[in-house]
């Protein structure tokens, strides 16, 4: 059976028929990327506060994909919110933190994308730059759509074995980034200005985070490697 990849849902108000209703949803590009790589998708709506149930969910998954989304609450890593920080989604923060720790304990492969990489880092005791200055704002002018920039992949890293050494062009959109690195994580890619663009956990069952958005790239190798790791169990 194809590996089952759990993806936490976004939350927000959406119009259904003529009603505005609270909704758990996911940009379809994530699901399509997982399916293209050979996986199945399970949508995981936020709000679960039952630790035992969360543990059961994580053991049923073959992989956990932490997607992009709004800024993580700065209170999680002990800081006051920056004036340019977005309004956090506290239930989603708490839900993804629980899923992440249980996935780590159960050796479930993890791929964090943008916010997902930041959440993985914070869950492991790291902190974030809450607003990168203009020279390091890695997306299109005015944060409209996605930009493209080069990242430098560290030679000898797990990431390098997947997408190769040297500069790689990636689709990007973010205004925050890793400050203090979380426990057990190694940096596997940086921007020319020093911003951390990818992290990984050596010796683990595929634990990786990237600051860019591989679900929007024509290069499928990162998703292929993730789903393959989930398939190995």
C-alpha positions as CSV (number, residue, x, y, z in Angstrom):
1,X,0.0,0.0,0.0
2,X,1.3,3.5,-0.8
3,X,2.6,5.5,2.2
4,X,0.2,7.7,4.1
5,X,1.4,11.3,4.5
6,X,-0.4,13.4,7.1
7,X,-0.7,17.1,6.4
8,X,-2.0,19.5,9.1
9,X,-4.7,21.8,7.8
10,X,-4.8,25.6,7.5
11,X,-7.8,27.3,9.3
12,X,-9.8,30.3,8.4
13,X,-13.1,31.8,7.4
14,X,-14.3,30.6,4.0
15,X,-17.6,31.1,2.1
16,X,-19.6,28.0,1.7
17,X,-22.7,28.6,-0.4
18,X,-23.9,31.9,1.1
19,X,-22.4,31.4,4.6
20,X,-19.0,32.4,6.0
21,X,-17.9,29.5,8.0
22,X,-14.8,28.4,10.0
23,X,-13.0,26.0,7.7
24,X,-10.1,23.5,7.8
25,X,-8.4,23.5,4.4
26,X,-5.2,22.8,2.5
27,X,-3.9,24.4,-0.7
28,X,-4.2,21.5,-3.2
29,X,-0.6,21.9,-4.4
30,X,0.7,20.0,-1.4
31,X,-1.6,17.1,-1.9
32,X,-0.7,16.9,-5.6
33,X,3.0,17.0,-4.8
34,X,2.6,14.1,-2.4
35,X,0.5,12.0,-4.8
36,X,2.8,12.7,-7.7
37,X,5.6,11.2,-5.6
38,X,3.5,8.1,-4.9
39,X,2.0,8.9,-1.5
40,X,-1.6,9.1,-0.1
41,X,-2.8,12.1,1.8
42,X,-4.5,12.5,5.2
43,X,-5.7,16.0,6.1
44,X,-5.2,16.7,9.9
45,X,-7.5,19.5,11.1
46,X,-6.1,21.5,14.1
47,X,-7.7,21.5,17.5
48,X,-6.9,18.1,18.8
49,X,-5.9,18.4,22.4
50,X,-5.9,14.7,23.4
51,X,-2.3,13.6,23.8
52,X,-3.2,9.9,23.5
53,X,-5.2,10.5,20.3
54,X,-2.4,12.5,18.8
55,X,0.1,9.7,19.5
56,X,-2.3,7.2,17.9
57,X,-2.6,9.5,14.8
58,X,1.2,9.9,14.5
59,X,1.8,6.1,14.7
60,X,-0.8,5.6,11.9
61,X,1.1,7.9,9.6
62,X,4.1,6.9,7.4
63,X,5.2,10.5,7.0
64,X,4.3,14.0,8.3
65,X,4.4,17.0,6.0
66,X,4.4,20.4,7.8
67,X,3.2,23.0,5.3
68,X,3.5,26.7,5.0
69,X,1.2,29.2,6.6
70,X,1.0,32.2,9.0
71,X,3.7,33.2,11.5
72,X,4.2,31.0,14.6
73,X,3.4,32.8,17.8
74,X,6.5,34.3,19.2
75,X,5.4,33.4,22.7
76,X,6.2,29.8,21.9
77,X,9.9,30.6,21.9
78,X,9.7,33.2,24.7
79,X,9.7,36.5,22.7
80,X,7.3,39.4,22.3
81,X,5.6,39.7,18.9
82,X,7.3,41.9,16.3
83,X,5.2,44.7,14.9
84,X,5.5,43.2,11.4
85,X,4.6,39.6,12.5
86,X,1.3,38.1,11.3
87,X,-1.5,37.2,13.6
88,X,-0.7,33.6,14.8
89,X,-3.1,30.7,14.6
90,X,-2.6,29.4,18.2
91,X,-4.7,26.1,17.8
92,X,-2.7,25.3,14.7
93,X,0.6,26.0,16.5
94,X,-0.3,23.7,19.4
95,X,-1.6,21.0,17.1
96,X,1.5,20.9,14.9
97,X,3.8,21.0,17.9
98,X,2.1,17.9,19.3
99,X,2.2,16.1,15.9
100,X,5.8,17.0,15.5
101,X,7.1,15.7,18.8
102,X,5.1,12.4,18.4
103,X,6.4,12.0,14.9
104,X,10.0,12.4,16.2
105,X,9.4,10.0,19.0
106,X,7.9,7.4,16.6
107,X,10.6,7.9,14.0
108,X,8.1,9.1,11.4
109,X,9.7,10.9,8.5
110,X,9.1,14.7,8.6
111,X,9.4,17.3,5.8
112,X,8.8,20.9,6.9
113,X,8.1,23.6,4.3
114,X,8.7,27.3,5.1
115,X,6.6,27.7,8.3
116,X,6.9,24.0,8.7
117,X,10.7,24.2,8.9
118,X,10.4,27.1,11.3
119,X,8.0,25.1,13.5
120,X,10.3,22.1,13.5
121,X,13.1,24.4,14.7
122,X,11.1,26.1,17.4
123,X,9.8,22.7,18.7
124,X,13.4,21.7,19.1
125,X,14.2,24.7,21.2
126,X,15.2,27.1,18.5
127,X,14.1,30.7,17.8
128,X,13.2,32.8,14.8
129,X,14.0,36.1,13.2
130,X,10.5,37.6,13.2
131,X,11.1,40.0,10.3
132,X,14.0,39.9,7.9
133,X,15.1,43.3,6.7
134,X,14.4,44.3,3.1
135,X,17.7,43.0,1.7
136,X,16.8,39.6,3.0
137,X,13.1,39.6,2.2
138,X,13.1,36.5,0.1
139,X,10.0,36.8,-2.1
140,X,8.6,39.0,-4.8
141,X,8.3,42.7,-4.1
142,X,5.4,43.4,-1.8
143,X,5.0,39.7,-0.9
144,X,2.8,39.1,-4.0
145,X,3.2,35.6,-5.4
146,X,6.5,33.7,-5.2
147,X,10.0,34.8,-6.0
148,X,13.0,32.7,-7.0
149,X,16.5,32.8,-5.5
150,X,19.6,30.7,-5.1
151,X,20.4,28.6,-2.1
152,X,23.8,27.1,-1.4
153,X,23.5,23.4,-0.4
154,X,26.1,22.1,2.0
155,X,28.4,19.5,0.6
156,X,28.0,16.1,2.2
157,X,24.6,16.9,3.6
158,X,21.6,14.6,3.2
159,X,20.0,17.4,1.2
160,X,23.0,17.4,-1.2
161,X,22.5,13.7,-1.9
162,X,18.9,14.5,-3.0
163,X,19.2,17.8,-5.0
164,X,23.0,18.1,-5.5
165,X,25.7,20.4,-4.3
166,X,26.2,24.0,-5.1
167,X,23.7,26.8,-5.8
168,X,20.1,25.8,-6.6
169,X,17.3,28.0,-7.7
170,X,14.2,27.6,-5.5
171,X,10.6,29.2,-5.3
172,X,10.4,31.2,-2.2
173,X,8.0,33.4,-0.2
174,X,8.7,34.3,3.5
175,X,9.6,37.1,5.8
176,X,10.8,35.1,8.8
177,X,13.7,32.7,9.3
178,X,15.7,30.7,11.8
179,X,17.7,32.6,14.4
180,X,19.0,30.1,17.0
181,X,19.1,26.5,15.6
182,X,17.1,23.9,17.4
183,X,18.6,20.9,19.2
184,X,19.9,18.1,16.9
185,X,19.5,20.0,13.7
186,X,22.3,20.7,11.2
187,X,22.2,23.5,8.6
188,X,22.1,22.0,5.1
189,X,21.6,25.2,3.0
190,X,22.0,28.9,3.3
191,X,21.3,32.0,1.2
192,X,24.3,34.2,0.3
193,X,23.4,36.6,3.1
194,X,23.6,33.8,5.7
195,X,19.9,33.1,6.1
196,X,19.4,29.4,6.9
197,X,17.5,27.9,4.0
198,X,17.4,24.2,5.0
199,X,18.0,22.0,8.1
200,X,18.2,18.3,8.7
201,X,18.6,15.8,11.5
202,X,21.4,13.4,10.8
203,X,20.9,9.8,11.8
204,X,17.2,10.1,12.0
205,X,14.5,8.7,9.7
206,X,14.4,11.6,7.3
207,X,13.8,14.8,9.3
208,X,14.3,17.8,7.1
209,X,13.0,21.3,6.7
210,X,13.4,23.8,3.8
211,X,12.6,27.5,3.8
212,X,11.5,27.4,0.2
213,X,8.4,25.9,-1.4
214,X,9.3,22.6,-3.3
215,X,5.6,21.9,-3.8
216,X,5.7,24.8,-6.4
217,X,8.8,23.6,-8.1
218,X,9.1,21.4,-11.2
219,X,12.0,19.6,-9.5
220,X,10.2,16.7,-7.7
221,X,13.3,15.1,-6.1
222,X,12.7,16.4,-2.5
223,X,9.1,15.1,-2.4
224,X,10.3,11.8,-4.1
225,X,12.9,11.3,-1.4
226,X,10.5,12.1,1.4
227,X,7.8,9.8,0.2
228,X,10.4,7.1,-0.4
229,X,11.6,7.4,3.2
230,X,7.9,7.1,4.4
231,X,7.5,4.0,2.2
232,X,10.5,2.4,3.9
233,X,8.9,2.7,7.3
